Amino acid sequence: MSDCQSLSELLTYCQAHGVDLLAVTKYATVEQIQALYAAGIRRVGENKVQSMQEKQAVFNPPDLDWVMIGHLQRNKVKKAVAASHRIESIDSLHLAQCVDAAAHASGVIMPVYVQLNMTQEPNKYGFSVADFWDALPTLMALPNLAVTGCMVMGPHLASDAAIAAVFQEARALVDQCQARYPGVSALSMGMSHDYPLAVHAGSTQIRLGSQLLEWL
């Protein structure tokens, strides 16, 4: 689906399309994260707070952004707020309220993306489209959250046409949201197997993991 055959080609591709690259590092060693950083990557995504903290204890340069992308348990919220530059997995209103409270207690404004389950697949977390619109005014009113975008995963084991349709629907949703709330403009979608479809549909950030590590 893409002509990219190396990390340097992918970085050039992202720059040419105006798309950010989030390196998913849940299976990466600290040494591999250091290699990604040396190659020019400045944003990494972790699924678990403890793993993020352990890696930060070894390697945490000031210009490297750590992003929480995994399902966040409420008893880990305080630590996630302390360790993360952004949380991209706000998948319920209650979780958003917990993050807002923790951010308030820490005296920070926490940038977040709202996770959407566009296809309502039972094995995925996230707001349905209807629930997102219902919750949006409350989400935007939380004083210590800065909702700046949404995060979407394409449907599992679907055709390119079906994946593209979901991505296009997600872009249209974020555009509608931005018309009401101008600060909500980002859309994180696209992984190793479908990122060209996501970029074509208007993704602003793609998330790649194992493919990057293979290229090191």
N, CA and C atoms as a LAMMPS dump frame, in Angstrom:
ITEM: TIMESTEP
0
ITEM: NUMBER OF ATOMS
648
ITEM: BOX BOUNDS ff ff ff
-5.0000000000000000e+02 5.0000000000000000e+02
-5.0000000000000000e+02 5.0000000000000000e+02
-5.0000000000000000e+02 5.0000000000000000e+02
ITEM: ATOMS id mol type element x y z
1 1 1 N 0.815 -1.202 0
2 1 2 C 0 0 0
3 1 3 C 0.851 1.255 0
4 2 1 N 2.123 1.133 0.312
5 2 2 C 2.994 2.292 0.329
6 2 3 C 4.34 1.888 -0.234
7 3 1 N 5.026 2.839 -0.83
8 3 2 C 6.345 2.571 -1.365
9 3 3 C 7.425 2.69 -0.312
10 4 1 N 7.082 3.068 0.888
11 4 2 C 8.084 3.243 1.934
12 4 3 C 8.743 1.907 2.267
13 5 1 N 10.046 1.892 2.186
14 5 2 C 10.79 0.679 2.466
15 5 3 C 11.805 0.86 3.583
16 6 1 N 11.79 2.015 4.211
17 6 2 C 12.735 2.295 5.281
18 6 3 C 12.169 3.393 6.166
19 7 1 N 12.761 3.552 7.324
20 7 2 C 12.316 4.587 8.244
21 7 3 C 12.536 5.976 7.646
22 8 1 N 13.664 6.162 6.981
23 8 2 C 13.927 7.477 6.383
24 8 3 C 12.91 7.798 5.296
25 9 1 N 12.509 6.802 4.518
26 9 2 C 11.483 7.025 3.497
27 9 3 C 10.143 7.366 4.137
28 10 1 N 9.832 6.704 5.236
29 10 2 C 8.565 6.984 5.91
30 10 3 C 8.555 8.398 6.48
31 11 1 N 9.654 8.824 7.064
32 11 2 C 9.731 10.177 7.604
33 11 3 C 9.581 11.209 6.487
34 12 1 N 10.172 10.937 5.343
35 12 2 C 10.023 11.833 4.192
36 12 3 C 8.573 11.847 3.713
37 13 1 N 7.96 10.676 3.695
38 13 2 C 6.541 10.551 3.31
39 13 3 C 5.66 11.379 4.245
40 14 1 N 5.89 11.262 5.538
41 14 2 C 5.087 12.009 6.505
42 14 3 C 5.268 13.511 6.329
43 15 1 N 6.505 13.921 6.123
44 15 2 C 6.77 15.348 5.937
45 15 3 C 6.076 15.862 4.676
46 16 1 N 6.125 15.067 3.614
47 16 2 C 5.522 15.493 2.346
48 16 3 C 4.005 15.618 2.442
49 17 1 N 3.4 14.804 3.296
50 17 2 C 1.947 14.81 3.437
51 17 3 C 1.463 15.609 4.64
52 18 1 N 2.397 16.219 5.375
53 18 2 C 2.011 17.011 6.529
54 18 3 C 1.383 16.195 7.639
55 19 1 N 1.912 14.987 7.846
56 19 2 C 1.356 14.055 8.829
57 19 3 C 2.404 13.772 9.9
58 20 1 N 1.985 13.751 11.148
59 20 2 C 2.879 13.387 12.24
60 20 3 C 3.014 11.871 12.335
61 21 1 N 4.159 11.425 12.788
62 21 2 C 4.4 10 13.005
63 21 3 C 4.508 9.74 14.5
64 22 1 N 3.656 8.87 14.999
65 22 2 C 3.737 8.411 16.378
66 22 3 C 4.313 7.002 16.365
67 23 1 N 5.469 6.835 16.978
68 23 2 C 6.1 5.519 17.056
69 23 3 C 5.51 4.763 18.24
70 24 1 N 4.847 3.664 17.946
71 24 2 C 4.253 2.84 19.003
72 24 3 C 5.357 1.948 19.56
73 25 1 N 5.689 2.174 20.826
74 25 2 C 6.888 1.547 21.393
75 25 3 C 6.592 0.561 22.516
76 26 1 N 5.38 0.015 22.533
77 26 2 C 5.046 -0.893 23.63
78 26 3 C 5.922 -2.143 23.631
79 27 1 N 6.421 -2.557 22.46
80 27 2 C 7.298 -3.729 22.395
81 27 3 C 8.76 -3.33 22.202
82 28 1 N 9.056 -2.043 22.25
83 28 2 C 10.41 -1.572 21.989
84 28 3 C 11.24 -1.535 23.265
85 29 1 N 12.499 -1.841 23.128
86 29 2 C 13.439 -1.663 24.236
87 29 3 C 13.835 -0.189 24.304
88 30 1 N 14.461 0.19 25.407
89 30 2 C 14.959 1.558 25.524
90 30 3 C 15.979 1.842 24.418
91 31 1 N 16.806 0.856 24.115
92 31 2 C 17.806 1.042 23.057
93 31 3 C 17.139 1.301 21.711
94 32 1 N 16.035 0.625 21.436
95 32 2 C 15.317 0.864 20.18
96 32 3 C 14.667 2.244 20.17
97 33 1 N 14.154 2.68 21.305
98 33 2 C 13.603 4.029 21.385
99 33 3 C 14.701 5.062 21.148
100 34 1 N 15.868 4.811 21.688
101 34 2 C 16.994 5.714 21.455
102 34 3 C 17.357 5.759 19.968
103 35 1 N 17.272 4.618 19.297
104 35 2 C 17.568 4.577 17.868
105 35 3 C 16.505 5.326 17.062
106 36 1 N 15.248 5.187 17.453
107 36 2 C 14.18 5.936 16.792
108 36 3 C 14.388 7.435 16.979
109 37 1 N 14.771 7.815 18.175
110 37 2 C 15.032 9.223 18.47
111 37 3 C 16.189 9.734 17.606
112 38 1 N 17.237 8.944 17.491
113 38 2 C 18.391 9.339 16.679
114 38 3 C 18.01 9.497 15.211
115 39 1 N 17.003 8.733 14.782
116 39 2 C 16.539 8.82 13.393
117 39 3 C 15.644 10.03 13.148
118 40 1 N 15.232 10.697 14.225
119 40 2 C 14.43 11.901 14.058
120 40 3 C 13.036 11.856 14.645
121 41 1 N 12.646 10.732 15.217
122 41 2 C 11.306 10.613 15.8
123 41 3 C 11.268 11.316 17.157
124 42 1 N 10.218 12.106 17.35
125 42 2 C 10.092 12.874 18.585
126 42 3 C 8.773 12.628 19.303
127 43 1 N 8.069 11.572 18.912
128 43 2 C 6.787 11.277 19.563
129 43 3 C 6.64 9.762 19.643
130 44 1 N 6.478 9.242 20.874
131 44 2 C 6.334 7.8 21.059
132 44 3 C 5.055 7.517 21.837
133 45 1 N 4.441 6.393 21.545
134 45 2 C 3.183 6.017 22.179
135 45 3 C 3.321 4.728 22.964
136 46 1 N 2.841 4.742 24.195
137 46 2 C 2.886 3.568 25.064
138 46 3 C 1.471 3.16 25.465
139 47 1 N 1.284 1.855 25.663
140 47 2 C -0.028 1.328 26.043
141 47 3 C -0.224 1.241 27.543
142 48 1 N 0.869 1.181 28.295
143 48 2 C 0.764 1.008 29.736
144 48 3 C 1.582 2.076 30.45
145 49 1 N 0.999 2.618 31.506
146 49 2 C 1.658 3.688 32.255
147 49 3 C 2.967 3.197 32.862
148 50 1 N 2.969 2.005 33.441
149 50 2 C 4.172 1.508 34.098
150 50 3 C 5.319 1.374 33.111
151 51 1 N 5.021 0.875 31.92
152 51 2 C 6.061 0.733 30.903
153 51 3 C 6.607 2.097 30.501
154 52 1 N 5.717 3.069 30.364
155 52 2 C 6.152 4.423 30.03
156 52 3 C 7.095 4.96 31.101
157 53 1 N 6.711 4.787 32.355
158 53 2 C 7.534 5.305 33.451
159 53 3 C 8.898 4.621 33.502
160 54 1 N 8.914 3.31 33.286
161 54 2 C 10.172 2.576 33.346
162 54 3 C 11.126 3.029 32.24
163 55 1 N 10.582 3.265 31.051
164 55 2 C 11.433 3.705 29.944
165 55 3 C 11.882 5.15 30.139
166 56 1 N 10.994 5.99 30.671
167 56 2 C 11.364 7.373 30.933
168 56 3 C 12.48 7.481 31.964
169 57 1 N 12.507 6.534 32.888
170 57 2 C 13.542 6.563 33.922
171 57 3 C 14.935 6.37 33.329
172 58 1 N 14.978 5.759 32.144
173 58 2 C 16.262 5.482 31.497
174 58 3 C 16.56 6.49 30.394
175 59 1 N 15.539 6.865 29.639
176 59 2 C 15.738 7.753 28.482
177 59 3 C 14.546 8.695 28.377
178 60 1 N 14.784 9.969 28.615
179 60 2 C 13.681 10.934 28.592
180 60 3 C 14.188 12.326 28.224
181 61 1 N 14.66 12.495 26.983
182 61 2 C 15.136 13.818 26.574
183 61 3 C 13.988 14.826 26.563
184 62 1 N 14.268 16.088 26.755
185 62 2 C 13.207 17.079 26.916
186 62 3 C 12.345 17.303 25.679
187 63 1 N 12.84 16.947 24.501
188 63 2 C 12.057 17.177 23.292
189 63 3 C 11.371 15.912 22.774
190 64 1 N 11.267 14.89 23.612
191 64 2 C 10.568 13.665 23.24
192 64 3 C 9.207 13.643 23.926
193 65 1 N 8.151 13.578 23.136
194 65 2 C 6.789 13.53 23.674
195 65 3 C 6.363 12.084 23.905
196 66 1 N 5.821 11.838 25.098
197 66 2 C 5.309 10.516 25.463
198 66 3 C 3.788 10.57 25.442
199 67 1 N 3.186 9.675 24.677
200 67 2 C 1.745 9.694 24.451
201 67 3 C 1.13 8.387 24.95
202 68 1 N 0.083 8.492 25.744
203 68 2 C -0.638 7.312 26.211
204 68 3 C -1.689 6.946 25.173
205 69 1 N -1.57 5.726 24.614
206 69 2 C -2.5 5.308 23.568
207 69 3 C -3.315 4.078 23.947
208 70 1 N -2.979 3.44 25.046
209 70 2 C -3.7 2.239 25.453
210 70 3 C -4.889 2.567 26.337
211 71 1 N -5.746 1.574 26.527
212 71 2 C -6.889 1.735 27.426
213 71 3 C -6.371 2.079 28.821
214 72 1 N -6.887 3.135 29.383
215 72 2 C -6.38 3.655 30.649
216 72 3 C -7.315 3.292 31.79
217 73 1 N -6.791 2.491 32.713
218 73 2 C -7.562 2.151 33.904
219 73 3 C -7.609 3.348 34.837
220 74 1 N -8.738 3.493 35.503
221 74 2 C -8.931 4.71 36.304
222 74 3 C -7.95 4.806 37.47
223 75 1 N -7.485 3.658 37.975
224 75 2 C -6.516 3.719 39.076
225 75 3 C -5.111 4.079 38.597
226 76 1 N -4.932 4.225 37.279
227 76 2 C -3.644 4.629 36.714
228 76 3 C -3.669 6.069 36.205
229 77 1 N -4.807 6.745 36.362
230 77 2 C -4.985 8.063 35.762
231 77 3 C -3.977 9.067 36.304
232 78 1 N -3.808 9.108 37.617
233 78 2 C -2.901 10.089 38.207
234 78 3 C -1.488 9.932 37.658
235 79 1 N -1.011 8.69 37.569
236 79 2 C 0.327 8.439 37.042
237 79 3 C 0.405 8.769 35.556
238 80 1 N -0.676 8.494 34.821
239 80 2 C -0.691 8.796 33.389
240 80 3 C -0.602 10.294 33.143
241 81 1 N -1.315 11.06 33.943
242 81 2 C -1.268 12.512 33.808
243 81 3 C 0.142 13.031 34.093
244 82 1 N 0.799 12.449 35.081
245 82 2 C 2.153 12.884 35.438
246 82 3 C 3.176 12.518 34.365
247 83 1 N 2.976 11.381 33.691
248 83 2 C 3.992 10.869 32.773
249 83 3 C 3.774 11.265 31.32
250 84 1 N 2.552 11.586 30.934
251 84 2 C 2.2 11.757 29.521
252 84 3 C 2.186 13.215 29.098
253 85 1 N 2.58 13.431 27.849
254 85 2 C 2.396 14.748 27.241
255 85 3 C 1.001 14.867 26.613
256 86 1 N 0.427 13.724 26.254
257 86 2 C -0.944 13.705 25.742
258 86 3 C -1.523 12.315 25.977
259 87 1 N -2.822 12.261 26.232
260 87 2 C -3.541 10.994 26.359
261 87 3 C -4.502 10.89 25.181
262 88 1 N -4.304 9.857 24.362
263 88 2 C -5.097 9.727 23.135
264 88 3 C -6.176 8.657 23.251
265 89 1 N -6.433 8.185 24.443
266 89 2 C -7.361 7.063 24.608
267 89 3 C -8.469 7.405 25.602
268 90 1 N -9.03 8.602 25.475
269 90 2 C -10.181 8.979 26.303
270 90 3 C -11.411 8.311 25.69
271 91 1 N -11.806 7.185 26.282
272 91 2 C -12.832 6.351 25.656
273 91 3 C -14.174 6.367 26.371
274 92 1 N -14.313 7.202 27.417
275 92 2 C -15.59 7.329 28.112
276 92 3 C -15.642 8.678 28.808
277 93 1 N -16.83 9.138 29.071
278 93 2 C -16.988 10.406 29.769
279 93 3 C -16.444 10.313 31.188
280 94 1 N -16.669 9.188 31.837
281 94 2 C -16.179 9.036 33.209
282 94 3 C -14.66 9.095 33.254
283 95 1 N -13.993 8.459 32.297
284 95 2 C -12.536 8.524 32.258
285 95 3 C -12.082 9.963 32.035
286 96 1 N -12.758 10.675 31.157
287 96 2 C -12.409 12.074 30.914
288 96 3 C -12.52 12.886 32.199
289 97 1 N -13.547 12.636 32.957
290 97 2 C -13.732 13.365 34.213
291 97 3 C -12.65 13.014 35.218
292 98 1 N -12.223 11.744 35.246
293 98 2 C -11.141 11.331 36.138
294 98 3 C -9.823 12.001 35.74
295 99 1 N -9.539 12.059 34.451
296 99 2 C -8.319 12.708 33.976
297 99 3 C -8.368 14.201 34.281
298 100 1 N -9.515 14.805 34.083
299 100 2 C -9.673 16.229 34.391
300 100 3 C -9.393 16.492 35.87
301 101 1 N -9.926 15.648 36.745
302 101 2 C -9.709 15.826 38.183
303 101 3 C -8.235 15.672 38.542
304 102 1 N -7.569 14.671 37.948
305 102 2 C -6.144 14.459 38.23
306 102 3 C -5.307 15.617 37.698
307 103 1 N -5.665 16.12 36.528
308 103 2 C -4.946 17.258 35.963
309 103 3 C -5.136 18.496 36.837
310 104 1 N -6.348 18.682 37.319
311 104 2 C -6.618 19.809 38.216
312 104 3 C -5.772 19.705 39.481
313 105 1 N -5.704 18.518 40.05
314 105 2 C -4.916 18.314 41.267
315 105 3 C -3.429 18.572 41.036
316 106 1 N -2.977 18.331 39.803
317 106 2 C -1.569 18.538 39.471
318 106 3 C -1.297 19.94 38.943
319 107 1 N -2.344 20.717 38.747
320 107 2 C -2.175 22.08 38.262
321 107 3 C -1.774 22.171 36.804
322 108 1 N -2.263 21.226 35.985
323 108 2 C -1.914 21.22 34.56
324 108 3 C -3.182 21.145 33.716
325 109 1 N -3.019 21.51 32.454
326 109 2 C -4.052 21.287 31.443
327 109 3 C -3.588 20.106 30.602
328 110 1 N -4.379 19.035 30.556
329 110 2 C -3.952 17.804 29.887
330 110 3 C -4.501 17.747 28.462
331 111 1 N -3.623 17.779 27.461
332 111 2 C -4.089 17.59 26.082
333 111 3 C -4.571 16.154 25.883
334 112 1 N -5.709 15.99 25.227
335 112 2 C -6.263 14.65 25.011
336 112 3 C -6.884 14.544 23.625
337 113 1 N -6.945 13.307 23.146
338 113 2 C -7.767 12.941 21.994
339 113 3 C -8.894 12.047 22.512
340 114 1 N -10.039 12.164 21.915
341 114 2 C -11.169 11.296 22.237
342 114 3 C -11.119 10.073 21.321
343 115 1 N -11.168 8.9 21.904
344 115 2 C -11.139 7.67 21.118
345 115 3 C -12.538 7.322 20.643
346 116 1 N -12.663 7.104 19.335
347 116 2 C -13.946 6.78 18.729
348 116 3 C -13.944 5.336 18.255
349 117 1 N -15.054 4.66 18.455
350 117 2 C -15.266 3.318 17.908
351 117 3 C -16.303 3.472 16.795
352 118 1 N -15.81 3.859 15.613
353 118 2 C -16.706 4.221 14.513
354 118 3 C -17.585 3.06 14.07
355 119 1 N -17.081 1.836 14.208
356 119 2 C -17.796 0.665 13.713
357 119 3 C -18.466 -0.123 14.835
358 120 1 N -18.341 0.377 16.068
359 120 2 C -18.925 -0.259 17.238
360 120 3 C -18.528 -1.731 17.347
361 121 1 N -17.261 -2.012 17.065
362 121 2 C -16.746 -3.369 17.222
363 121 3 C -16.631 -3.671 18.718
364 122 1 N -17.154 -4.814 19.156
365 122 2 C -17.225 -5.096 20.593
366 122 3 C -15.871 -5.251 21.266
367 123 1 N -14.832 -5.553 20.503
368 123 2 C -13.502 -5.749 21.1
369 123 3 C -12.688 -4.466 21.139
370 124 1 N -13.306 -3.335 20.793
371 124 2 C -12.6 -2.056 20.794
372 124 3 C -13.264 -1.098 21.778
373 125 1 N -12.43 -0.284 22.406
374 125 2 C -12.931 0.77 23.278
375 125 3 C -13.267 1.996 22.44
376 126 1 N -14.01 2.914 23.052
377 126 2 C -14.249 4.185 22.397
378 126 3 C -15.717 4.557 22.334
379 127 1 N -15.951 5.844 22.119
380 127 2 C -17.306 6.363 21.969
381 127 3 C -17.897 5.932 20.634
382 128 1 N -19.165 5.574 20.632
383 128 2 C -19.88 5.499 19.366
384 128 3 C -20.064 6.922 18.855
385 129 1 N -20.41 7.065 17.602
386 129 2 C -20.605 8.405 17.044
387 129 3 C -21.707 9.146 17.799
388 130 1 N -22.811 8.458 18.059
389 130 2 C -23.928 9.102 18.76
390 130 3 C -23.527 9.516 20.168
391 131 1 N -22.82 8.634 20.875
392 131 2 C -22.407 8.952 22.241
393 131 3 C -21.39 10.093 22.254
394 132 1 N -20.548 10.143 21.238
395 132 2 C -19.571 11.233 21.145
396 132 3 C -20.274 12.588 21.057
397 133 1 N -21.255 12.688 20.18
398 133 2 C -21.958 13.965 20.041
399 133 3 C -22.709 14.324 21.318
400 134 1 N -23.246 13.313 21.984
401 134 2 C -23.952 13.578 23.243
402 134 3 C -22.992 14.076 24.323
403 135 1 N -21.801 13.497 24.357
404 135 2 C -20.844 13.816 25.418
405 135 3 C -20.002 15.047 25.111
406 136 1 N -19.943 15.462 23.861
407 136 2 C -19.003 16.503 23.452
408 136 3 C -19.118 17.803 24.257
409 137 1 N -20.309 18.36 24.474
410 137 2 C -20.362 19.602 25.249
411 137 3 C -19.778 19.452 26.652
412 138 1 N -20.022 18.309 27.285
413 138 2 C -19.464 18.074 28.616
414 138 3 C -17.961 17.917 28.554
415 139 1 N -17.464 17.196 27.559
416 139 2 C -16.023 17.027 27.395
417 139 3 C -15.33 18.373 27.213
418 140 1 N -15.907 19.221 26.379
419 140 2 C -15.281 20.504 26.089
420 140 3 C -15.335 21.453 27.279
421 141 1 N -16.256 21.204 28.196
422 141 2 C -16.405 22.085 29.361
423 141 3 C -15.489 21.706 30.521
424 142 1 N -14.841 20.555 30.447
425 142 2 C -13.951 20.136 31.531
426 142 3 C -12.746 21.082 31.564
427 143 1 N -12.527 21.775 32.663
428 143 2 C -11.567 22.882 32.655
429 143 3 C -10.113 22.49 32.529
430 144 1 N -9.755 21.278 32.918
431 144 2 C -8.353 20.879 32.877
432 144 3 C -8.047 19.864 31.779
433 145 1 N -8.984 19.724 30.831
434 145 2 C -8.733 18.954 29.619
435 145 3 C -8.679 19.902 28.431
436 146 1 N -7.765 19.621 27.513
437 146 2 C -7.738 20.32 26.234
438 146 3 C -7.993 19.279 25.153
439 147 1 N -9.241 19.17 24.734
440 147 2 C -9.592 18.212 23.684
441 147 3 C -9.167 18.808 22.347
442 148 1 N -8.177 18.198 21.725
443 148 2 C -7.635 18.754 20.484
444 148 3 C -7.824 17.849 19.273
445 149 1 N -8.413 16.667 19.478
446 149 2 C -8.6 15.778 18.348
447 149 3 C -9.25 14.47 18.743
448 150 1 N -9.268 13.562 17.781
449 150 2 C -9.857 12.235 17.976
450 150 3 C -8.885 11.167 17.506
451 151 1 N -9.069 9.971 18.038
452 151 2 C -8.277 8.821 17.642
453 151 3 C -9.222 7.723 17.165
454 152 1 N -8.884 7.115 16.022
455 152 2 C -9.754 6.127 15.384
456 152 3 C -8.908 4.952 14.909
457 153 1 N -9.437 3.752 15.026
458 153 2 C -8.839 2.567 14.422
459 153 3 C -9.741 2.069 13.306
460 154 1 N -9.136 1.654 12.21
461 154 2 C -9.904 1.126 11.102
462 154 3 C -10.517 -0.217 11.45
463 155 1 N -11.552 -0.634 10.71
464 155 2 C -12.185 -1.927 10.98
465 155 3 C -11.222 -3.079 10.747
466 156 1 N -11.37 -4.115 11.557
467 156 2 C -10.479 -5.271 11.507
468 156 3 C -10.863 -6.189 10.349
469 157 1 N -9.863 -6.667 9.614
470 157 2 C -10.073 -7.633 8.525
471 157 3 C -11.122 -7.148 7.524
472 158 1 N -10.972 -5.908 7.094
473 158 2 C -11.911 -5.322 6.138
474 158 3 C -11.172 -4.997 4.844
475 159 1 N -11.929 -4.769 3.795
476 159 2 C -11.35 -4.389 2.513
477 159 3 C -10.823 -2.958 2.59
478 160 1 N -9.966 -2.616 1.64
479 160 2 C -9.46 -1.245 1.591
480 160 3 C -10.609 -0.25 1.466
481 161 1 N -11.611 -0.598 0.678
482 161 2 C -12.743 0.306 0.483
483 161 3 C -13.509 0.521 1.787
484 162 1 N -13.673 -0.541 2.56
485 162 2 C -14.393 -0.421 3.826
486 162 3 C -13.591 0.389 4.841
487 163 1 N -12.288 0.169 4.867
488 163 2 C -11.43 0.93 5.777
489 163 3 C -11.446 2.407 5.392
490 164 1 N -11.309 2.68 4.101
491 164 2 C -11.304 4.068 3.633
492 164 3 C -12.606 4.771 3.977
493 165 1 N -13.711 4.054 3.879
494 165 2 C -15.006 4.66 4.184
495 165 3 C -15.09 5.086 5.644
496 166 1 N -14.568 4.253 6.538
497 166 2 C -14.565 4.6 7.96
498 166 3 C -13.663 5.805 8.204
499 167 1 N -12.505 5.821 7.573
500 167 2 C -11.588 6.947 7.748
501 167 3 C -12.204 8.248 7.229
502 168 1 N -12.881 8.175 6.109
503 168 2 C -13.516 9.368 5.549
504 168 3 C -14.639 9.863 6.469
505 169 1 N -15.38 8.926 7.051
506 169 2 C -16.432 9.298 7.99
507 169 3 C -15.833 9.978 9.229
508 170 1 N -14.699 9.452 9.691
509 170 2 C -14.045 10.046 10.858
510 170 3 C -13.557 11.455 10.551
511 171 1 N -12.987 11.673 9.375
512 171 2 C -12.521 13.007 9.01
513 171 3 C -13.692 13.989 8.938
514 172 1 N -14.807 13.531 8.38
515 172 2 C -15.991 14.395 8.303
516 172 3 C -16.496 14.737 9.694
517 173 1 N -16.45 13.765 10.609
518 173 2 C -16.898 14.011 11.978
519 173 3 C -16.022 15.065 12.65
520 174 1 N -14.702 14.931 12.509
521 174 2 C -13.804 15.892 13.141
522 174 3 C -13.978 17.281 12.506
523 175 1 N -14.204 17.331 11.213
524 175 2 C -14.45 18.616 10.563
525 175 3 C -15.711 19.281 11.123
526 176 1 N -16.761 18.501 11.334
527 176 2 C -17.985 19.036 11.932
528 176 3 C -17.721 19.517 13.354
529 177 1 N -16.933 18.747 14.081
530 177 2 C -16.592 19.114 15.454
531 177 3 C -15.776 20.404 15.473
532 178 1 N -14.838 20.529 14.546
533 178 2 C -13.996 21.714 14.497
534 178 3 C -14.807 22.964 14.157
535 179 1 N -15.855 22.804 13.359
536 179 2 C -16.696 23.951 13.035
537 179 3 C -17.358 24.514 14.292
538 180 1 N -17.595 23.643 15.258
539 180 2 C -18.217 24.069 16.515
540 180 3 C -17.174 24.447 17.555
541 181 1 N -16.082 23.692 17.579
542 181 2 C -14.998 23.925 18.531
543 181 3 C -13.688 23.985 17.735
544 182 1 N -13.216 25.167 17.372
545 182 2 C -12.071 25.288 16.461
546 182 3 C -10.804 24.581 16.922
547 183 1 N -10.639 24.363 18.226
548 183 2 C -9.428 23.719 18.719
549 183 3 C -9.352 22.227 18.465
550 184 1 N -10.472 21.642 18.046
551 184 2 C -10.51 20.195 17.794
552 184 3 C -10.264 19.963 16.304
553 185 1 N -9.034 19.661 15.951
554 185 2 C -8.689 19.537 14.533
555 185 3 C -7.895 18.289 14.201
556 186 1 N -7.244 17.692 15.187
557 186 2 C -6.353 16.562 14.926
558 186 3 C -7.136 15.262 14.784
559 187 1 N -6.601 14.361 13.979
560 187 2 C -7.224 13.051 13.781
561 187 3 C -6.131 12.009 13.634
562 188 1 N -5.969 11.2 14.682
563 188 2 C -4.969 10.144 14.677
564 188 3 C -5.602 8.853 14.173
565 189 1 N -5.227 8.443 12.979
566 189 2 C -5.731 7.18 12.418
567 189 3 C -4.751 6.698 11.363
568 190 1 N -4.686 5.387 11.255
569 190 2 C -3.763 4.772 10.319
570 190 3 C -2.628 4.084 11.039
571 191 1 N -2.489 2.763 10.77
572 191 2 C -1.409 1.973 11.344
573 191 3 C -0.633 1.304 10.216
574 192 1 N 0.226 0.352 10.547
575 192 2 C 1.151 -0.195 9.559
576 192 3 C 0.448 -0.688 8.299
577 193 1 N -0.715 -1.308 8.458
578 193 2 C -1.368 -1.949 7.323
579 193 3 C -2.297 -1.025 6.546
580 194 1 N -2.625 0.151 7.11
581 194 2 C -3.63 0.975 6.423
582 194 3 C -3.316 2.472 6.434
583 195 1 N -2.085 2.837 6.802
584 195 2 C -1.829 4.268 6.952
585 195 3 C -1.951 5.073 5.653
586 196 1 N -1.624 4.515 4.455
587 196 2 C -1.835 5.339 3.255
588 196 3 C -3.311 5.696 3.039
589 197 1 N -4.208 4.775 3.379
590 197 2 C -5.634 5.066 3.277
591 197 3 C -6.016 6.178 4.25
592 198 1 N -5.443 6.135 5.446
593 198 2 C -5.744 7.148 6.449
594 198 3 C -5.221 8.516 6.033
595 199 1 N -4.006 8.556 5.521
596 199 2 C -3.426 9.828 5.081
597 199 3 C -4.263 10.424 3.954
598 200 1 N -4.671 9.588 3.019
599 200 2 C -5.5 10.061 1.904
600 200 3 C -6.827 10.627 2.401
601 201 1 N -7.343 10.058 3.49
602 201 2 C -8.627 10.5 4.029
603 201 3 C -8.515 11.744 4.906
604 202 1 N -7.29 12.124 5.276
605 202 2 C -7.12 13.333 6.072
606 202 3 C -6.603 13.137 7.475
607 203 1 N -5.942 12.013 7.732
608 203 2 C -5.321 11.803 9.032
609 203 3 C -4.238 12.847 9.267
610 204 1 N -4.082 13.258 10.528
611 204 2 C -2.993 14.176 10.877
612 204 3 C -1.88 13.472 11.634
613 205 1 N -2.113 12.226 12.041
614 205 2 C -1.089 11.441 12.727
615 205 3 C -1.299 9.968 12.45
616 206 1 N -0.23 9.279 12.079
617 206 2 C -0.298 7.831 11.904
618 206 3 C 0.498 7.168 13.022
619 207 1 N 0.126 5.923 13.336
620 207 2 C 0.728 5.205 14.457
621 207 3 C 1.327 3.894 13.946
622 208 1 N 2.638 3.793 13.976
623 208 2 C 3.314 2.588 13.51
624 208 3 C 4.22 2.053 14.602
625 209 1 N 4.272 0.73 14.718
626 209 2 C 5.083 0.112 15.753
627 209 3 C 6.092 -0.877 15.215
628 210 1 N 5.662 -2.116 14.993
629 210 2 C 6.585 -3.192 14.641
630 210 3 C 7.333 -2.885 13.341
631 211 1 N 6.663 -2.252 12.4
632 211 2 C 7.322 -1.937 11.13
633 211 3 C 8.541 -1.039 11.344
634 212 1 N 8.406 -0.062 12.232
635 212 2 C 9.531 0.829 12.505
636 212 3 C 10.712 0.067 13.094
637 213 1 N 10.394 -0.832 14.024
638 213 2 C 11.459 -1.585 14.679
639 213 3 C 12.184 -2.502 13.702
640 214 1 N 11.465 -3.011 12.715
641 214 2 C 12.09 -3.864 11.696
642 214 3 C 13.062 -3.071 10.844
643 215 1 N 12.816 -1.79 10.702
644 215 2 C 13.665 -0.941 9.865
645 215 3 C 14.906 -0.412 10.584
646 216 1 N 14.989 -0.574 11.888
647 216 2 C 16.146 -0.053 12.622
648 216 3 C 17.421 -0.828 12.281
